[in-house]
């Protein structure tokens, strides 16, 4: 049996990523993978908290479930 390749070691970037998904296990999976690669991750399981947080800090990346109940996650990008 061939040895299994290890994931490359990456330097922490410190970049902030928002993960918004009402499916807690999906959000956790994304968080674990990003955190292992040095990203800071904030999870959200409802839409309103992610919108409030976005008003106070601007993440480097947002991964949004666009079909979260009770909110349209395209809302942070609406331009009047």
Backbone torsions as a table, in degrees:
resi	resn	phi	psi	omega
1	UNK	NA	131.8	-178.9
2	UNK	-74.1	144.5	177.0
3	UNK	-63.7	144.5	-179.7
4	UNK	-80.4	134.8	-179.8
5	UNK	-71.6	138.5	178.0
6	UNK	-89.8	151.4	176.9
7	UNK	-64.8	140.8	179.3
8	UNK	-64.1	142.2	177.2
9	UNK	-77.5	130.1	-179.6
10	UNK	-119.4	144.7	176.6
11	UNK	-72.7	141.4	177.6
12	UNK	-60.6	133.9	179.8
13	UNK	-92.8	-29.1	-177.3
14	UNK	76.0	-0.6	179.4
15	UNK	-65.9	142.1	-177.8
16	UNK	-92.9	129.7	178.6
17	UNK	-123.6	129.0	171.6
18	UNK	-93.4	133.0	174.2
19	UNK	-119.5	113.0	-178.6
20	UNK	-115.5	111.4	179.4
21	UNK	-155.0	132.4	178.6
22	UNK	-74.7	-12.9	174.3
23	UNK	-87.8	103.8	-173.6
24	UNK	-59.9	-39.5	-177.8
25	UNK	-67.7	-35.7	176.8
26	UNK	-66.9	-45.8	178.7
27	UNK	-60.2	-40.5	-179.9
28	UNK	-65.7	-41.3	178.8
29	UNK	-60.5	-44.5	178.6
30	UNK	-64.4	-44.1	-179.8
31	UNK	-60.6	-46.2	-178.7
32	UNK	-59.5	-44.8	-178.7
33	UNK	-67.9	-41.6	178.9
34	UNK	-70.6	-41.3	179.2
35	UNK	-61.7	-37.9	178.8
36	UNK	-63.9	-20.2	179.5
37	UNK	-102.8	12.2	171.7
38	UNK	95.7	3.9	179.4
39	UNK	-85.5	148.0	170.2
40	UNK	-87.9	131.2	-174.2
41	UNK	-126.2	134.6	171.0
42	UNK	-117.2	128.0	178.5
43	UNK	-97.2	144.7	174.9
44	UNK	-135.9	137.9	-178.4
45	UNK	-116.2	0.4	174.2
46	UNK	-137.2	154.5	-174.4
47	UNK	-72.4	-41.5	-175.5
48	UNK	-57.9	-44.7	179.5
49	UNK	-62.1	-35.5	179.7
50	UNK	-68.0	-36.5	178.2
51	UNK	-67.9	-39.6	177.3
52	UNK	-64.3	-44.1	-179.9
53	UNK	-63.6	-38.0	-179.9
54	UNK	-63.7	-28.8	176.8
55	UNK	-67.3	-30.2	-174.9
56	UNK	-94.6	-34.2	179.8
57	UNK	-141.5	149.1	-177.5
58	UNK	-112.1	109.1	-179.0
59	UNK	-69.3	161.6	176.8
60	UNK	-75.2	-25.7	-179.2
61	UNK	-152.4	142.5	174.4
62	UNK	-123.7	127.1	173.9
63	UNK	-109.0	111.0	-170.4
64	UNK	-118.1	134.2	168.5
65	UNK	-81.5	109.6	-174.5
66	UNK	-75.5	-4.7	-179.6
67	UNK	-114.1	35.0	177.3
68	UNK	-71.6	141.0	-179.6
69	UNK	-64.1	137.3	172.5
70	UNK	81.7	2.1	-179.7
71	UNK	-156.0	150.4	173.8
72	UNK	-100.7	110.3	-175.6
73	UNK	-74.3	1.7	169.4
74	UNK	-80.6	-11.3	-175.7
75	UNK	-53.2	-38.6	-179.8
76	UNK	-59.6	-17.4	-174.4
77	UNK	-106.2	4.1	177.2
78	UNK	-64.9	134.4	179.0
79	UNK	-118.6	125.5	178.9
80	UNK	-84.8	NA	NA
